[in-house]
């Protein structure tokens, strides 16, 4: 039976000689702060905060959190989330910022944190330059103007965003706007001097090949497989190799059908630059795809890689493929979908990667019926280059899982009986009786030493012994007392073992009883009973249970008792 760690976080010490406030210094800088870059730099914010701490010994610094390059209009920032987690865990109860704009510029969310989240978690907020301290009774004026400052910060960010969008739109209309290097289409390189793209000699020829293969009727998956077999770097891997990204996820990235499909539909390869496919009408607004007649198309913006005739032929192939698929209208019902229940539970037994579940709505009479099917994610994403096919139906997985859990239910009856009788077994009862006798003897010796120490104080007060004698005798008594206390704790721990063993077993039995009453398996029960489900290449299913051997804790305890008795 699996045993889970039970680590208890140390309780914060609020003694007078300790700083009662455990502070997080939060720093933030974004592009919207360029006009005051020197004043708002991460380094300057840090200096201001550390100088403040020097004059406030009641506050101890726990950690400095910094988000560099993140807008104040969004709270989706990595170090902010880390700080929030530490607050929720009780590691931090004070937040220090240079001013409220460093914390955030969005009025509503900032107000939620300042007026709700912080008070609920007992957090003291200090905005140094704003003269605001949430525990200061004289901070009423600052507290009064804080919401107005938040509104001004919010409006400032919106105004900057509007100006940036207007400037970008003007450059787009003039054909002068170039996206960042990471957004340049595969096959091109950025030419900032001429405000255009140049054809990349290495990858431009690959783009031509992709269009030619598709024009011959090859599927996207077949094209991806061909490129992978020739060891041609995928777009993501090529960017990593050239230092345009540092994301390690691209180190082993392969060609996939989605990447090929995207390239064959991109009009950039006939020299057109398109802006405004996605647009948000306001800051923080959700980006939505716009109709094609709303796109801004700049023709002859850069050299074409693919002749227009070849591009149009590939579009015809793509349309024909879609039309063929649309003809298959009569499909059978895939039935129950347990993908959410089994999420992060099914893994490939060979590569260890999580398996992907896909709903398949098959045509009437198809060899493979409709349903949910799982396969190795590495195999699918690499077009068959990595790992192997582990294709298996959800129905098969659920059948094996249900049968195993039903067998565990039958087993739980015997385990429950054994757990109930454990303390009544003569061997266990005799062991615990002996422990209780030892505990009584040790406790008696401990009390005797404690009495002697108390008598020493009386003897010192009545000058029967001097200070030196008192300290010498007391130190010897305390050594003995520490030994008795340690032994007492060991015995109490041994006495408690039988309760911990039975309680863990009872939790397992209780879970199985719940399963027996349920019409179907739910996620909390699955998390408690099942660690993972492994699918092998031969389609055999291996289920790793959290309680693989429910008798194990009890038998381990009985063996431990027997070993102690034999040693005695």
C-alpha positions as a Python dict, from the first residue, in 0.01 Angstrom:
ca = {
    (1, 'X'): (0, 0, 0),
    (2, 'X'): (138, 335, -97),
    (3, 'X'): (235, 570, 178),
    (4, 'X'): (213, 943, 124),
    (5, 'X'): (435, 1201, 285),
    (6, 'X'): (282, 1391, 570),
    (7, 'X'): (514, 1685, 613),
    (8, 'X'): (385, 1963, 833),
    (9, 'X'): (506, 2314, 758),
    (10, 'X'): (685, 2475, 1053),
    (11, 'X'): (474, 2722, 1243),
    (12, 'X'): (583, 3084, 1204),
    (13, 'X'): (758, 3220, 1512),
    (14, 'X'): (612, 3549, 1626),
    (15, 'X'): (822, 3595, 1937),
    (16, 'X'): (930, 3946, 2024),
    (17, 'X'): (1285, 3888, 1905),
    (18, 'X'): (1166, 3784, 1557),
    (19, 'X'): (1039, 4013, 1280),
    (20, 'X'): (659, 3958, 1273),
    (21, 'X'): (627, 4049, 903),
    (22, 'X'): (770, 3819, 635),
    (23, 'X'): (800, 4036, 329),
    (24, 'X'): (791, 3982, -44),
    (25, 'X'): (942, 4261, -251),
    (26, 'X'): (764, 4271, -587),
    (27, 'X'): (923, 4439, -891),
    (28, 'X'): (773, 4484, -1240),
    (29, 'X'): (879, 4655, -1561),
    (30, 'X'): (715, 4652, -1905),
    (31, 'X'): (736, 4821, -2245),
    (32, 'X'): (469, 5068, -2135),
    (33, 'X'): (725, 5214, -1890),
    (34, 'X'): (982, 5312, -2154),
    (35, 'X'): (937, 5685, -2094),
    (36, 'X'): (1047, 5641, -1731),
    (37, 'X'): (1277, 5342, -1787),
    (38, 'X'): (1553, 5465, -1555),
    (39, 'X'): (1318, 5552, -1272),
    (40, 'X'): (1116, 5233, -1304),
    (41, 'X'): (1402, 4994, -1378),
    (42, 'X'): (1409, 4667, -1187),
    (43, 'X'): (1739, 4772, -1026),
    (44, 'X'): (1603, 5108, -909),
    (45, 'X'): (1286, 4948, -766),
    (46, 'X'): (1501, 4697, -579),
    (47, 'X'): (1722, 4972, -428),
    (48, 'X'): (1417, 5166, -307),
    (49, 'X'): (1268, 4855, -144),
    (50, 'X'): (1593, 4745, 25),
    (51, 'X'): (1654, 5097, 161),
    (52, 'X'): (1303, 5093, 304),
    (53, 'X'): (1368, 4760, 476),
    (54, 'X'): (1683, 4895, 643),
    (55, 'X'): (1474, 5141, 842),
    (56, 'X'): (1203, 4888, 932),
    (57, 'X'): (1354, 4611, 1148),
    (58, 'X'): (1006, 4471, 1214),
    (59, 'X'): (1002, 4340, 855),
    (60, 'X'): (1222, 4053, 737),
    (61, 'X'): (1278, 3992, 366),
    (62, 'X'): (1168, 3647, 248),
    (63, 'X'): (1221, 3681, -126),
    (64, 'X'): (1233, 3924, -418),
    (65, 'X'): (992, 3855, -705),
    (66, 'X'): (1049, 4026, -1041),
    (67, 'X'): (850, 4023, -1367),
    (68, 'X'): (1052, 4195, -1638),
    (69, 'X'): (868, 4266, -1962),
    (70, 'X'): (513, 4205, -1836),
    (71, 'X'): (227, 4452, -1869),
    (72, 'X'): (55, 4587, -1562),
    (73, 'X'): (-282, 4534, -1731),
    (74, 'X'): (-255, 4159, -1691),
    (75, 'X'): (-187, 3949, -1381),
    (76, 'X'): (-74, 3653, -1590),
    (77, 'X'): (288, 3696, -1476),
    (78, 'X'): (510, 3405, -1360),
    (79, 'X'): (670, 3563, -1052),
    (80, 'X'): (342, 3726, -947),
    (81, 'X'): (178, 3381, -946),
    (82, 'X'): (474, 3244, -750),
    (83, 'X'): (437, 3523, -491),
    (84, 'X'): (61, 3464, -472),
    (85, 'X'): (124, 3094, -404),
    (86, 'X'): (368, 3178, -123),
    (87, 'X'): (107, 3411, 29),
    (88, 'X'): (-156, 3137, 20),
    (89, 'X'): (90, 2896, 184),
    (90, 'X'): (162, 3145, 464),
    (91, 'X'): (527, 3201, 370),
    (92, 'X'): (463, 3572, 310),
    (93, 'X'): (241, 3815, 501),
    (94, 'X'): (371, 4146, 370),
    (95, 'X'): (410, 4280, 14),
    (96, 'X'): (633, 4578, -66),
    (97, 'X'): (624, 4765, -399),
    (98, 'X'): (778, 5093, -516),
    (99, 'X'): (429, 5223, -593),
    (100, 'X'): (89, 5076, -677),
    (101, 'X'): (155, 5092, -1055),
    (102, 'X'): (437, 4835, -1013),
    (103, 'X'): (181, 4599, -859),
    (104, 'X'): (-68, 4650, -1141),
    (105, 'X'): (-241, 4904, -1365),
    (106, 'X'): (-575, 4730, -1418),
    (107, 'X'): (-822, 4902, -1184),
    (108, 'X'): (-1071, 4624, -1105),
    (109, 'X'): (-823, 4338, -1048),
    (110, 'X'): (-580, 4559, -855),
    (111, 'X'): (-866, 4668, -632),
    (112, 'X'): (-963, 4301, -579),
    (113, 'X'): (-614, 4221, -452),
    (114, 'X'): (-574, 4536, -239),
    (115, 'X'): (-920, 4537, -81),
    (116, 'X'): (-1008, 4166, -72),
    (117, 'X'): (-729, 3913, -131),
    (118, 'X'): (-467, 4079, 94),
    (119, 'X'): (-701, 4140, 392),
    (120, 'X'): (-840, 3785, 366),
    (121, 'X'): (-485, 3644, 389),
    (122, 'X'): (-366, 3887, 656),
    (123, 'X'): (-119, 4055, 421),
    (124, 'X'): (24, 4399, 487),
    (125, 'X'): (66, 4607, 169),
    (126, 'X'): (330, 4882, 151),
    (127, 'X'): (350, 5118, -151),
    (128, 'X'): (664, 5316, -68),
    (129, 'X'): (638, 5617, -302),
    (130, 'X'): (263, 5640, -250),
    (131, 'X'): (315, 5667, 127),
    (132, 'X'): (69, 5384, 177),
    (133, 'X'): (89, 5121, 451),
    (134, 'X'): (-224, 4912, 507),
    (135, 'X'): (-162, 4881, 885),
    (136, 'X'): (-94, 5252, 940),
    (137, 'X'): (-392, 5418, 1106),
    (138, 'X'): (-281, 5753, 959),
    (139, 'X'): (-291, 5625, 603),
    (140, 'X'): (-651, 5732, 547),
    (141, 'X'): (-560, 6001, 291),
    (142, 'X'): (-335, 5765, 98),
    (143, 'X'): (-598, 5494, 117),
    (144, 'X'): (-854, 5740, -16),
    (145, 'X'): (-649, 5830, -326),
    (146, 'X'): (-533, 5475, -397),
    (147, 'X'): (-840, 5388, -611),
    (148, 'X'): (-794, 5710, -810),
    (149, 'X'): (-428, 5622, -869),
    (150, 'X'): (-539, 5280, -988),
    (151, 'X'): (-782, 5440, -1235),
    (152, 'X'): (-508, 5674, -1362),
    (153, 'X'): (-269, 5383, -1405),
    (154, 'X'): (-539, 5188, -1587),
    (155, 'X'): (-616, 5480, -1821),
    (156, 'X'): (-243, 5544, -1877),
    (157, 'X'): (-189, 5186, -1993),
    (158, 'X'): (-499, 5201, -2217),
    (159, 'X'): (-383, 5528, -2369),
    (160, 'X'): (-33, 5391, -2440),
    (161, 'X'): (-186, 5077, -2589),
    (162, 'X'): (-412, 5282, -2815),
    (163, 'X'): (-119, 5492, -2938),
    (164, 'X'): (87, 5179, -3008),
    (165, 'X'): (-200, 5017, -3201),
    (166, 'X'): (-256, 5334, -3404),
    (167, 'X'): (115, 5356, -3489),
    (168, 'X'): (128, 4990, -3592),
    (169, 'X'): (-186, 5029, -3807),
    (170, 'X'): (-28, 5323, -3992),
    (171, 'X'): (287, 5119, -4063),
    (172, 'X'): (73, 4825, -4180),
    (173, 'X'): (-118, 5045, -4427),
    (174, 'X'): (212, 5178, -4563),
    (175, 'X'): (355, 4827, -4594),
    (176, 'X'): (634, 4919, -4349),
    (177, 'X'): (537, 4707, -4048),
    (178, 'X'): (756, 4403, -3984),
    (179, 'X'): (664, 4157, -3710),
    (180, 'X'): (932, 4021, -3476),
    (181, 'X'): (1175, 3759, -3609),
    (182, 'X'): (982, 3484, -3434),
    (183, 'X'): (672, 3569, -3642),
    (184, 'X'): (842, 3568, -3982),
    (185, 'X'): (701, 3284, -4200),
    (186, 'X'): (918, 2976, -4241),
    (187, 'X'): (1127, 3015, -4557),
    (188, 'X'): (1196, 3384, -4503),
    (189, 'X'): (1436, 3596, -4295),
    (190, 'X'): (1373, 3945, -4170),
    (191, 'X'): (1525, 4245, -4355),
    (192, 'X'): (1465, 4542, -4122),
    (193, 'X'): (1661, 4787, -4337),
    (194, 'X'): (1431, 4740, -4636),
    (195, 'X'): (1128, 4667, -4416),
    (196, 'X'): (1067, 4341, -4597),
    (197, 'X'): (1144, 3967, -4596),
    (198, 'X'): (1426, 3801, -4787),
    (199, 'X'): (1408, 3440, -4902),
    (200, 'X'): (1608, 3209, -4674),
    (201, 'X'): (1828, 2991, -4893),
    (202, 'X'): (1819, 2700, -4646),
    (203, 'X'): (1445, 2675, -4580),
    (204, 'X'): (1305, 2848, -4891),
    (205, 'X'): (1371, 2543, -5107),
    (206, 'X'): (1195, 2323, -4849),
    (207, 'X'): (882, 2538, -4884),
    (208, 'X'): (886, 2483, -5262),
    (209, 'X'): (918, 2105, -5208),
    (210, 'X'): (624, 2104, -4968),
    (211, 'X'): (400, 2276, -5224),
    (212, 'X'): (516, 2041, -5500),
    (213, 'X'): (449, 1730, -5288),
    (214, 'X'): (104, 1857, -5194),
    (215, 'X'): (25, 1941, -5559),
    (216, 'X'): (96, 1572, -5640),
    (217, 'X'): (-172, 1474, -5388),
    (218, 'X'): (45, 1370, -5091),
    (219, 'X'): (-128, 1396, -4752),
    (220, 'X'): (-5, 1639, -4490),
    (221, 'X'): (104, 1348, -4269),
    (222, 'X'): (300, 1186, -4554),
    (223, 'X'): (479, 1513, -4628),
    (224, 'X'): (567, 1556, -4260),
    (225, 'X'): (696, 1198, -4241),
    (226, 'X'): (912, 1251, -4553),
    (227, 'X'): (1069, 1567, -4411),
    (228, 'X'): (1139, 1396, -4078),
    (229, 'X'): (1299, 1097, -4248),
    (230, 'X'): (1533, 1334, -4430),
    (231, 'X'): (1628, 1500, -4097),
    (232, 'X'): (1514, 1843, -4216),
    (233, 'X'): (1476, 2071, -3910),
    (234, 'X'): (1119, 2171, -3835),
    (235, 'X'): (1039, 2546, -3820),
    (236, 'X'): (1059, 2551, -3439),
    (237, 'X'): (1385, 2355, -3427),
    (238, 'X'): (1540, 2579, -3694),
    (239, 'X'): (1453, 2889, -3491),
    (240, 'X'): (1616, 2731, -3184),
    (241, 'X'): (1928, 2638, -3383),
    (242, 'X'): (1957, 2999, -3504),
    (243, 'X'): (1912, 3148, -3157),
    (244, 'X'): (1575, 3310, -3238),
    (245, 'X'): (1418, 3128, -2943),
    (246, 'X'): (1546, 2963, -2626),
    (247, 'X'): (1242, 2739, -2572),
    (248, 'X'): (1377, 2389, -2506),
    (249, 'X'): (1052, 2234, -2630),
    (250, 'X'): (1177, 2295, -2986),
    (251, 'X'): (1503, 2105, -2940),
    (252, 'X'): (1352, 1778, -3063),
    (253, 'X'): (1051, 1927, -3244),
    (254, 'X'): (950, 1739, -3559),
    (255, 'X'): (736, 1817, -3859),
    (256, 'X'): (367, 1747, -3797),
    (257, 'X'): (68, 1755, -4030),
    (258, 'X'): (-62, 2081, -3879),
    (259, 'X'): (261, 2265, -3963),
    (260, 'X'): (254, 2139, -4321),
    (261, 'X'): (-113, 2231, -4362),
    (262, 'X'): (-47, 2583, -4232),
    (263, 'X'): (239, 2638, -4479),
    (264, 'X'): (35, 2521, -4779),
    (265, 'X'): (-239, 2774, -4696),
    (266, 'X'): (-16, 3074, -4628),
    (267, 'X'): (-36, 3345, -4896),
    (268, 'X'): (292, 3490, -4770),
    (269, 'X'): (464, 3250, -5010),
    (270, 'X'): (321, 3435, -5314),
    (271, 'X'): (458, 3767, -5185),
    (272, 'X'): (154, 3891, -4990),
    (273, 'X'): (177, 4021, -4637),
    (274, 'X'): (-148, 3998, -4445),
    (275, 'X'): (-227, 4191, -4128),
    (276, 'X'): (-532, 4188, -3903),
    (277, 'X'): (-642, 3824, -3923),
    (278, 'X'): (-690, 3840, -3547),
    (279, 'X'): (-785, 4159, -3373),
    (280, 'X'): (-887, 4286, -3030),
    (281, 'X'): (-1076, 4615, -3031),
    (282, 'X'): (-961, 4710, -2682),
    (283, 'X'): (-680, 4640, -2440),
    (284, 'X'): (-712, 4299, -2275),
    (285, 'X'): (-1001, 4224, -2509),
    (286, 'X'): (-1033, 3875, -2649),
    (287, 'X'): (-871, 3837, -2990),
    (288, 'X'): (-1116, 3715, -3252),
    (289, 'X'): (-1064, 3601, -3609),
    (290, 'X'): (-1190, 3858, -3859),
    (291, 'X'): (-1360, 3791, -4191),
    (292, 'X'): (-1126, 3773, -4489),
    (293, 'X'): (-1268, 4093, -4642),
    (294, 'X'): (-1151, 4280, -4330),
    (295, 'X'): (-787, 4171, -4363),
    (296, 'X'): (-525, 4421, -4468),
    (297, 'X'): (-345, 4263, -4765),
    (298, 'X'): (-20, 4418, -4891),
    (299, 'X'): (64, 4269, -5232),
    (300, 'X'): (421, 4230, -5359),
    (301, 'X'): (548, 4310, -5009),
    (302, 'X'): (837, 4065, -5044),
    (303, 'X'): (978, 3813, -5296),
    (304, 'X'): (755, 3511, -5360),
    (305, 'X'): (886, 3160, -5300),
    (306, 'X'): (605, 2975, -5478),
    (307, 'X'): (466, 3063, -5823),
    (308, 'X'): (101, 3171, -5806),
    (309, 'X'): (-4, 2886, -6040),
    (310, 'X'): (147, 2625, -5803),
    (311, 'X'): (-7, 2796, -5500),
    (312, 'X'): (-356, 2793, -5659),
    (313, 'X'): (-317, 2427, -5761),
    (314, 'X'): (-237, 2336, -5397),
    (315, 'X'): (-546, 2529, -5280),
    (316, 'X'): (-754, 2323, -5523),
    (317, 'X'): (-607, 2001, -5374),
    (318, 'X'): (-688, 2125, -5023),
    (319, 'X'): (-1047, 2213, -5123),
    (320, 'X'): (-1099, 1877, -5296),
    (321, 'X'): (-983, 1697, -4981),
    (322, 'X'): (-1227, 1894, -4765),
    (323, 'X'): (-1512, 1821, -5006),
    (324, 'X'): (-1438, 1448, -4993),
    (325, 'X'): (-1454, 1453, -4615),
    (326, 'X'): (-1778, 1651, -4615),
    (327, 'X'): (-1948, 1374, -4816),
    (328, 'X'): (-1920, 1134, -4523),
    (329, 'X'): (-2226, 1262, -4341),
    (330, 'X'): (-2370, 944, -4192),
    (331, 'X'): (-2166, 851, -3891),
    (332, 'X'): (-2240, 638, -3588),
    (333, 'X'): (-2262, 769, -3232),
    (334, 'X'): (-1922, 741, -3052),
    (335, 'X'): (-2096, 672, -2721),
    (336, 'X'): (-1966, 764, -2375),
    (337, 'X'): (-1664, 991, -2349),
    (338, 'X'): (-1439, 935, -2044),
    (339, 'X'): (-1145, 1149, -2161),
    (340, 'X'): (-1186, 1399, -1877),
    (341, 'X'): (-1206, 1116, -1622),
    (342, 'X'): (-889, 951, -1760),
    (343, 'X'): (-696, 1277, -1818),
    (344, 'X'): (-329, 1243, -1710),
    (345, 'X'): (-386, 876, -1619),
    (346, 'X'): (-309, 684, -1941),
    (347, 'X'): (56, 659, -2046),
    (348, 'X'): (260, 480, -2310),
    (349, 'X'): (446, 192, -2146),
    (350, 'X'): (740, 228, -2388),
    (351, 'X'): (827, 600, -2394),
    (352, 'X'): (646, 700, -2074),
    (353, 'X'): (461, 986, -2245),
    (354, 'X'): (98, 1064, -2186),
    (355, 'X'): (-142, 917, -2441),
    (356, 'X'): (-387, 1133, -2637),
    (357, 'X'): (-757, 1055, -2648),
    (358, 'X'): (-945, 1132, -2972),
    (359, 'X'): (-1316, 1092, -3043),
    (360, 'X'): (-1370, 905, -3371),
    (361, 'X'): (-1707, 926, -3545),
    (362, 'X'): (-1682, 650, -3803),
    (363, 'X'): (-1896, 595, -4111),
    (364, 'X'): (-2169, 332, -4095),
    (365, 'X'): (-2013, -7, -4158),
    (366, 'X'): (-1653, 111, -4103),
    (367, 'X'): (-1401, -151, -3990),
    (368, 'X'): (-1309, 56, -3683),
    (369, 'X'): (-1631, 164, -3505),
    (370, 'X'): (-1700, 505, -3355),
    (371, 'X'): (-1572, 573, -3007),
    (372, 'X'): (-1287, 732, -2814),
    (373, 'X'): (-941, 597, -2896),
    (374, 'X'): (-604, 655, -2729),
    (375, 'X'): (-260, 653, -2887),
    (376, 'X'): (93, 754, -2787),
    (377, 'X'): (130, 1132, -2817),
    (378, 'X'): (496, 1107, -2918),
    (379, 'X'): (406, 868, -3198),
    (380, 'X'): (126, 1092, -3327),
    (381, 'X'): (316, 1421, -3300),
    (382, 'X'): (621, 1278, -3479),
    (383, 'X'): (418, 1126, -3762),
    (384, 'X'): (537, 782, -3653),
    (385, 'X'): (909, 866, -3623),
    (386, 'X'): (923, 841, -3243),
    (387, 'X'): (792, 549, -3037),
    (388, 'X'): (527, 322, -3191),
    (389, 'X'): (155, 282, -3237),
    (390, 'X'): (-35, 198, -2916),
    (391, 'X'): (-385, 251, -3059),
    (392, 'X'): (-645, 126, -2813),
    (393, 'X'): (-1012, 195, -2750),
    (394, 'X'): (-1141, 369, -2441),
    (395, 'X'): (-1391, 85, -2406),
    (396, 'X'): (-1108, -168, -2363),
    (397, 'X'): (-934, 50, -2104),
    (398, 'X'): (-1253, 102, -1901),
    (399, 'X'): (-1335, -270, -1912),
    (400, 'X'): (-994, -369, -1768),
    (401, 'X'): (-1013, -89, -1509),
    (402, 'X'): (-1362, -188, -1395),
    (403, 'X'): (-1272, -556, -1366),
    (404, 'X'): (-966, -475, -1154),
    (405, 'X'): (-1158, -243, -921),
    (406, 'X'): (-1433, -504, -881),
    (407, 'X'): (-1170, -760, -775),
    (408, 'X'): (-1040, -507, -523),
    (409, 'X'): (-1392, -467, -381),
    (410, 'X'): (-1411, -842, -320),
    (411, 'X'): (-1068, -832, -156),
    (412, 'X'): (-1164, -538, 69),
    (413, 'X'): (-1404, -756, 273),
    (414, 'X'): (-1119, -975, 399),
    (415, 'X'): (-889, -677, 454),
    (416, 'X'): (-1154, -495, 659),
    (417, 'X'): (-1199, -799, 883),
    (418, 'X'): (-825, -829, 940),
    (419, 'X'): (-792, -458, 1018),
    (420, 'X'): (-1080, -479, 1269),
    (421, 'X'): (-923, -779, 1445),
    (422, 'X'): (-566, -647, 1438),
    (423, 'X'): (-557, -505, 1792),
    (424, 'X'): (-718, -824, 1924),
    (425, 'X'): (-454, -1057, 1781),
    (426, 'X'): (-264, -1207, 2082),
    (427, 'X'): (75, -1118, 1933),
    (428, 'X'): (-29, -751, 1884),
    (429, 'X'): (-205, -728, 2220),
    (430, 'X'): (95, -876, 2402),
    (431, 'X'): (334, -638, 2220),
    (432, 'X'): (122, -334, 2308),
    (433, 'X'): (81, -444, 2671),
    (434, 'X'): (459, -468, 2699),
    (435, 'X'): (496, -122, 2546),
    (436, 'X'): (247, 20, 2797),
    (437, 'X'): (447, -132, 3085),
    (438, 'X'): (766, 22, 2947),
    (439, 'X'): (589, 355, 2905),
    (440, 'X'): (473, 351, 3268),
    (441, 'X'): (826, 272, 3390),
    (442, 'X'): (989, 542, 3176),
    (443, 'X'): (727, 800, 3274),
    (444, 'X'): (788, 719, 3642),
    (445, 'X'): (1164, 767, 3601),
    (446, 'X'): (1107, 1093, 3414),
    (447, 'X'): (885, 1228, 3692),
    (448, 'X'): (1146, 1126, 3950),
    (449, 'X'): (1418, 1325, 3770),
    (450, 'X'): (1184, 1624, 3733),
    (451, 'X'): (1124, 1613, 4111),
    (452, 'X'): (1498, 1604, 4178),
    (453, 'X'): (1550, 1912, 3957),
    (454, 'X'): (1276, 2094, 4150),
    (455, 'X'): (1441, 1997, 4481),
    (456, 'X'): (1772, 2134, 4351),
    (457, 'X'): (1610, 2478, 4319),
    (458, 'X'): (1494, 2455, 4681),
    (459, 'X'): (1841, 2346, 4798),
    (460, 'X'): (1998, 2638, 4611),
    (461, 'X'): (1749, 2884, 4761),
    (462, 'X'): (1821, 2751, 5113),
    (463, 'X'): (2196, 2764, 5037),
    (464, 'X'): (2242, 2394, 5098),
    (465, 'X'): (2436, 2392, 4770),
    (466, 'X'): (2610, 2675, 4585),
    (467, 'X'): (2549, 2787, 4225),
    (468, 'X'): (2834, 2580, 4081),
    (469, 'X'): (2707, 2261, 4247),
    (470, 'X'): (2355, 2341, 4130),
    (471, 'X'): (2457, 2382, 3765),
    (472, 'X'): (2675, 2068, 3772),
    (473, 'X'): (2407, 1840, 3921),
    (474, 'X'): (2129, 1994, 3710),
    (475, 'X'): (2319, 1930, 3385),
    (476, 'X'): (2351, 1561, 3472),
    (477, 'X'): (1981, 1538, 3559),
    (478, 'X'): (1883, 1709, 3231),
    (479, 'X'): (2087, 1460, 3027),
    (480, 'X'): (1895, 1177, 3195),
    (481, 'X'): (1567, 1362, 3150),
    (482, 'X'): (1628, 1410, 2776),
    (483, 'X'): (1696, 1037, 2742),
    (484, 'X'): (1373, 944, 2922),
    (485, 'X'): (1172, 1189, 2709),
    (486, 'X'): (1315, 1047, 2387),
    (487, 'X'): (1239, 694, 2498),
    (488, 'X'): (888, 796, 2600),
    (489, 'X'): (826, 946, 2254),
    (490, 'X'): (955, 630, 2085),
    (491, 'X'): (718, 413, 2285),
    (492, 'X'): (421, 643, 2214),
    (493, 'X'): (508, 630, 1844),
    (494, 'X'): (519, 248, 1853),
    (495, 'X'): (183, 238, 2031),
    (496, 'X'): (36, 464, 1763),
    (497, 'X'): (153, 242, 1477),
    (498, 'X'): (-139, 5, 1498),
    (499, 'X'): (-381, 299, 1472),
    (500, 'X'): (-199, 447, 1170),
    (501, 'X'): (-194, 108, 997),
    (502, 'X'): (-565, 47, 1047),
    (503, 'X'): (-663, 406, 956),
    (504, 'X'): (-478, 382, 622),
    (505, 'X'): (-642, 50, 549),
    (506, 'X'): (-983, 186, 650),
    (507, 'X'): (-945, 473, 399),
    (508, 'X'): (-885, 221, 120),
    (509, 'X'): (-1183, 9, 227),
    (510, 'X'): (-1404, 319, 250),
    (511, 'X'): (-1306, 424, -103),
    (512, 'X'): (-1394, 84, -244),
    (513, 'X'): (-1728, 82, -63),
    (514, 'X'): (-1801, 418, -226),
    (515, 'X'): (-1708, 276, -566),
    (516, 'X'): (-1938, -20, -507),
    (517, 'X'): (-2229, 221, -448),
    (518, 'X'): (-2152, 448, -749),
    (519, 'X'): (-2316, 398, -1088),
    (520, 'X'): (-1980, 486, -1249),
    (521, 'X'): (-1624, 578, -1145),
    (522, 'X'): (-1565, 942, -1052),
    (523, 'X'): (-1236, 1134, -1066),
    (524, 'X'): (-1166, 1169, -687),
    (525, 'X'): (-1208, 794, -644),
    (526, 'X'): (-986, 723, -946),
    (527, 'X'): (-712, 952, -808),
    (528, 'X'): (-721, 772, -474),
    (529, 'X'): (-709, 418, -610),
    (530, 'X'): (-519, 439, -942),
    (531, 'X'): (-170, 581, -991),
    (532, 'X'): (-144, 534, -1368),
    (533, 'X'): (-257, 315, -1656),
    (534, 'X'): (14, 186, -1891),
    (535, 'X'): (-59, 67, -2245),
    (536, 'X'): (203, -164, -2403),
    (537, 'X'): (277, -194, -2775),
    (538, 'X'): (97, -531, -2784),
    (539, 'X'): (-214, -351, -2641),
    (540, 'X'): (-180, -514, -2301),
    (541, 'X'): (-293, -285, -2022),
    (542, 'X'): (-107, -254, -1692),
    (543, 'X'): (-276, -66, -1408),
    (544, 'X'): (-55, 67, -1128),
    (545, 'X'): (-262, 98, -812),
    (546, 'X'): (-190, 330, -521),
    (547, 'X'): (-282, 33, -299),
    (548, 'X'): (-123, -252, -489),
    (549, 'X'): (-124, -487, -187),
    (550, 'X'): (-385, -379, 72),
    (551, 'X'): (-259, -647, 314),
    (552, 'X'): (94, -504, 303),
    (553, 'X'): (72, -244, 587),
    (554, 'X'): (-80, -504, 822),
    (555, 'X'): (165, -781, 735),
    (556, 'X'): (457, -537, 757),
    (557, 'X'): (342, -437, 1104),
    (558, 'X'): (307, -799, 1217),
    (559, 'X'): (653, -885, 1080),
    (560, 'X'): (800, -585, 1261),
    (561, 'X'): (648, -699, 1591),
    (562, 'X'): (777, -1051, 1539),
    (563, 'X'): (1129, -922, 1465),
    (564, 'X'): (1125, -717, 1788),
    (565, 'X'): (1005, -1015, 1992),
    (566, 'X'): (1272, -1241, 1842),
    (567, 'X'): (1541, -983, 1918),
    (568, 'X'): (1430, -973, 2280),
}
